Amino acid sequence: MIKQFALCALIISLCLIAAFYGWFQGDLLLTGLYTVLSLGAALTVPLIYRFAGFSLADDMEWLQAREAQEHGELIARLGQLKTELAGLDLAEGERQAHTLTGIIDDYHAVVETRFFGKKNSPLTYLGAARSVQKQAIQNLADMVTIGHSMSTIAHNKRDPALISTSAQQERMDKHTGLYAEQAQRLDELRDENNNLFDALTDTAVEVANIQSFSQFDRTDTLARLVALAQVAKGS
């Protein structure tokens, strides 16, 4: 928005300079002085826009629109993952998807009621919380992938009673090992998500109850969330 205002002010100034030059029949000294004054006036537009609070209003409007868009996208993605997890009979993953849906909905409500329109919103918290939420969703998506691979391995397993050669036994042992590895990875993702949920819940409670955002920026809870967000981004 400020770019449009600044550009309009500059165009108006140039038009006035041209008119001034024609009115005074090419007097370069007067035109030069008027040019300096006009361009100076045009440059004050972004300064006035910022210090009058219009820039903050634009930033909040942009943040609100982005938050609404991201919230809708994440909820839609979680709905899809819940269906897939249920189809794979991954009950814990389905429960985590349901839990994360509630956490994201609560986060969205807190952001709308506590942050929009405020000058000193803790943007560090907003960015870190969203990064952690996205990492938790990625973990659920990984669970779906692992669930499909485990299903494939299970379908390829043979009844031990039907195994007649050492090659078939070796093949079965290999599939059993792969299945165990995938099951372990599934447990690791579940544990990681539980840790992410704890951090999101703890910070959401502090945000809801804290009196001053400047105090919140110095809490250990936020530091923990930021650390998890950095790990998530690295992943």
C-alpha positions as CSV (number, residue, x, y, z in Angstrom):
1,M,0.0,0.0,0.0
2,I,2.8,2.5,0.9
3,K,4.4,1.9,-2.4
4,Q,1.3,3.0,-4.3
5,F,1.0,6.2,-2.1
6,A,4.7,7.1,-2.5
7,L,4.5,6.5,-6.3
8,C,1.4,8.7,-6.6
9,A,3.0,11.5,-4.6
10,L,6.1,11.3,-6.8
11,I,4.0,11.5,-10.0
12,I,2.0,14.5,-8.7
13,S,5.3,16.2,-7.7
14,L,6.8,15.8,-11.2
15,C,3.6,17.1,-12.8
16,L,3.6,20.1,-10.5
17,I,7.3,20.7,-11.3
18,A,6.6,20.7,-15.0
19,A,3.7,23.1,-14.5
20,F,5.8,25.4,-12.3
21,Y,8.6,25.4,-15.0
22,G,6.1,26.4,-17.7
23,W,4.4,29.0,-15.5
24,F,7.6,30.9,-14.7
25,Q,8.8,30.5,-18.3
26,G,11.8,28.3,-17.7
27,D,13.3,30.1,-14.6
28,L,15.9,27.5,-13.6
29,L,16.6,28.9,-10.2
30,L,13.0,29.0,-9.0
31,T,12.3,25.7,-10.7
32,G,15.2,24.1,-8.9
33,L,14.1,25.4,-5.5
34,Y,10.5,24.2,-6.2
35,T,11.9,20.8,-7.3
36,V,13.7,20.4,-4.0
37,L,10.7,21.3,-2.0
38,S,8.3,19.1,-4.1
39,L,10.6,16.0,-3.9
40,G,11.1,16.6,-0.2
41,A,7.3,16.7,0.3
42,A,6.9,13.5,-1.7
43,L,9.5,11.8,0.5
44,T,7.7,12.6,3.6
45,V,4.7,10.5,2.5
46,P,6.2,7.1,3.6
47,L,7.4,8.7,6.8
48,I,4.0,10.1,7.7
49,Y,2.5,6.8,6.7
50,R,4.7,4.8,9.0
51,F,4.7,7.1,12.1
52,A,0.9,7.7,11.8
53,G,0.4,4.0,12.3
54,F,-0.9,3.1,8.9
55,S,2.1,0.8,8.2
56,L,1.3,-1.2,11.4
57,A,-2.3,-1.5,10.3
58,D,-1.2,-2.9,6.9
59,D,1.2,-5.3,8.5
60,M,-1.6,-6.6,10.8
61,E,-3.9,-7.0,7.9
62,W,-1.3,-9.0,5.9
63,L,-0.6,-11.1,9.0
64,Q,-4.2,-11.8,9.6
65,A,-4.8,-12.8,5.9
66,R,-1.7,-15.1,6.0
67,E,-2.7,-16.7,9.3
68,A,-6.3,-17.4,8.0
69,Q,-4.9,-18.9,4.8
70,E,-2.3,-21.1,6.6
71,H,-4.9,-22.2,9.2
72,G,-7.3,-23.4,6.5
73,E,-4.5,-25.2,4.6
74,L,-3.2,-27.0,7.7
75,I,-6.7,-28.1,8.9
76,A,-7.5,-29.4,5.4
77,R,-4.2,-31.3,5.4
78,L,-4.9,-32.8,8.8
79,G,-8.3,-33.9,7.7
80,Q,-6.7,-35.8,4.8
81,L,-4.1,-37.4,7.1
82,K,-6.7,-38.5,9.6
83,T,-8.5,-40.4,6.9
84,E,-5.3,-42.1,5.7
85,L,-4.2,-43.0,9.2
86,A,-7.5,-44.5,10.0
87,G,-7.4,-46.5,6.8
88,L,-4.0,-47.9,7.9
89,D,-5.3,-48.7,11.3
90,L,-2.7,-46.4,13.0
91,A,-4.8,-45.5,16.0
92,E,-2.1,-43.5,17.8
93,G,-1.4,-41.4,14.6
94,E,-5.1,-40.8,14.1
95,R,-5.3,-39.6,17.8
96,Q,-2.4,-37.3,17.3
97,A,-3.9,-35.8,14.2
98,H,-7.1,-35.1,16.1
99,T,-5.1,-33.6,19.0
100,L,-3.1,-31.4,16.6
101,T,-6.3,-30.2,15.0
102,G,-7.4,-28.9,18.3
103,I,-4.1,-27.3,19.1
104,I,-4.0,-25.5,15.7
105,D,-7.6,-24.3,16.2
106,D,-6.8,-23.0,19.6
107,Y,-3.7,-21.3,18.3
108,H,-5.7,-19.6,15.6
109,A,-8.2,-18.3,18.1
110,V,-5.5,-17.0,20.5
111,V,-3.7,-15.2,17.6
112,E,-7.0,-13.6,16.5
113,T,-7.9,-12.4,20.0
114,R,-4.6,-11.5,21.5
115,F,-2.3,-10.4,18.6
116,F,-4.1,-8.7,15.8
117,G,-4.2,-4.9,16.3
118,K,-1.4,-5.0,19.0
119,K,1.8,-3.1,18.5
120,N,4.0,-5.4,20.5
121,S,2.9,-8.9,19.4
122,P,5.6,-11.5,20.0
123,L,6.3,-12.4,16.4
124,T,9.0,-14.9,17.5
125,Y,6.3,-17.0,19.1
126,L,4.0,-16.8,16.1
127,G,6.7,-18.0,13.7
128,A,8.1,-20.6,16.0
129,A,4.7,-22.1,16.9
130,R,3.7,-22.3,13.2
131,S,7.0,-24.0,12.3
132,V,6.5,-26.6,15.1
133,Q,2.9,-27.2,13.9
134,K,4.1,-27.9,10.4
135,Q,6.8,-30.3,11.6
136,A,4.2,-32.2,13.6
137,I,2.0,-32.5,10.4
138,Q,5.1,-33.6,8.4
139,N,5.6,-36.3,11.1
140,L,2.0,-37.5,10.6
141,A,2.6,-37.6,6.9
142,D,5.7,-39.7,7.4
143,M,3.6,-42.0,9.6
144,V,1.3,-42.5,6.7
145,T,4.2,-43.4,4.4
146,I,5.7,-45.8,6.9
147,G,2.2,-47.3,7.5
148,H,2.0,-48.1,3.7
149,S,5.4,-49.6,3.7
150,M,4.6,-51.8,6.7
151,S,1.4,-52.9,5.0
152,T,3.4,-53.9,1.9
153,I,5.9,-55.8,3.9
154,A,3.1,-57.6,5.8
155,H,1.5,-58.6,2.5
156,N,4.8,-60.1,1.2
157,K,5.4,-62.2,4.3
158,R,4.9,-65.9,4.0
159,D,3.6,-68.4,6.4
160,P,6.6,-70.0,8.2
161,A,5.0,-73.4,7.8
162,L,5.3,-72.9,4.0
163,I,9.0,-72.1,4.0
164,S,11.0,-74.9,2.5
165,T,14.3,-73.4,1.4
166,S,17.0,-71.4,3.1
167,A,16.6,-68.7,0.5
168,Q,12.9,-68.3,1.5
169,Q,13.9,-68.2,5.1
170,E,16.5,-65.5,4.5
171,R,13.9,-63.5,2.6
172,M,11.4,-63.8,5.5
173,D,14.1,-62.8,8.0
174,K,14.9,-59.7,5.9
175,H,11.2,-58.7,5.7
176,T,10.9,-59.2,9.5
177,G,13.9,-56.9,10.1
178,L,12.5,-54.3,7.8
179,Y,9.1,-54.4,9.5
180,A,10.8,-54.0,12.9
181,E,12.8,-51.0,11.7
182,Q,9.7,-49.3,10.3
183,A,7.8,-50.0,13.5
184,Q,10.7,-48.4,15.5
185,R,10.7,-45.3,13.3
186,L,6.9,-45.1,13.8
187,D,7.4,-45.0,17.6
188,E,10.1,-42.3,17.2
189,L,7.7,-40.1,15.2
190,R,5.0,-40.6,17.8
191,D,7.3,-39.6,20.7
192,E,8.6,-36.6,18.8
193,N,5.1,-35.4,18.1
194,N,4.2,-35.7,21.8
195,N,7.2,-33.5,22.7
196,L,6.1,-30.9,20.1
197,F,2.5,-31.0,21.5
198,D,3.8,-30.4,25.0
199,A,5.8,-27.3,23.9
200,L,2.9,-25.9,21.9
201,T,0.5,-26.4,24.8
202,D,2.8,-24.9,27.4
203,T,3.5,-21.7,25.3
204,A,-0.2,-21.4,24.4
205,V,-1.1,-21.4,28.1
206,E,1.5,-18.7,28.8
207,V,0.4,-16.5,25.9
208,A,-3.2,-16.7,27.1
209,N,-2.3,-15.7,30.7
210,I,0.6,-13.4,30.4
211,Q,0.1,-9.7,31.1
212,S,3.0,-8.3,29.0
213,F,4.3,-9.7,25.8
214,S,7.7,-8.3,26.6
215,Q,7.8,-10.6,29.6
216,F,6.9,-13.6,27.5
217,D,9.8,-13.0,25.2
218,R,12.1,-13.8,28.1
219,T,10.4,-17.0,29.3
220,D,12.1,-20.5,29.2
221,T,9.0,-21.9,27.5
222,L,9.4,-19.7,24.5
223,A,13.1,-20.5,24.3
224,R,12.2,-24.2,24.2
225,L,9.6,-23.7,21.5
226,V,12.1,-21.6,19.4
227,A,14.7,-24.4,19.8
228,L,12.2,-27.0,18.5
229,A,11.3,-24.7,15.6
230,Q,14.9,-24.4,14.6
231,V,15.2,-28.2,14.6
232,A,12.1,-28.5,12.6
233,K,13.4,-26.1,10.0
234,G,16.6,-28.0,9.8
235,S,14.6,-31.2,9.2
